[in-house]
Amino acid sequence: MKLLTTALLIIATLATAHADDRKRHESKRHESHNYIIERQQAGLVQGPPTSRLIIGKREIDIYPDGSMYEKNNFVGFNKR
């Protein structure tokens, strides 16, 4: 009986030691970016965007100088 209890304790210890909290790792992988601040720090633009164009899942920021960015990608100029 004592041998069986010891074996079960060892198995339980090994099983829980191998377990991992996946939510903790997933949150680090899907860290949200603030692309507006990244563009300002890189010197690509000055100030916040004046408008945002949403087409489906795409979010395009339009700045006062007419430049348009989707995330950190330049997509063109607005001809207003």
ZIPE-V564856 format. One line per field, one symbol per residue. ss: DSSP state (H for helix, E for strand, C for the rest). A space follows every 10 residues. Layout:
# ZIPE-V564856
ss: ???
This chain:
# ZIPE-V564856
ss: CHHHHHHHHH HHHHHHHHCC CHHHHHHHHC CCCCHHHHHH HHCCCCCCCC EEEEECCEEE EECCCCEEEE CCEEEEECCC
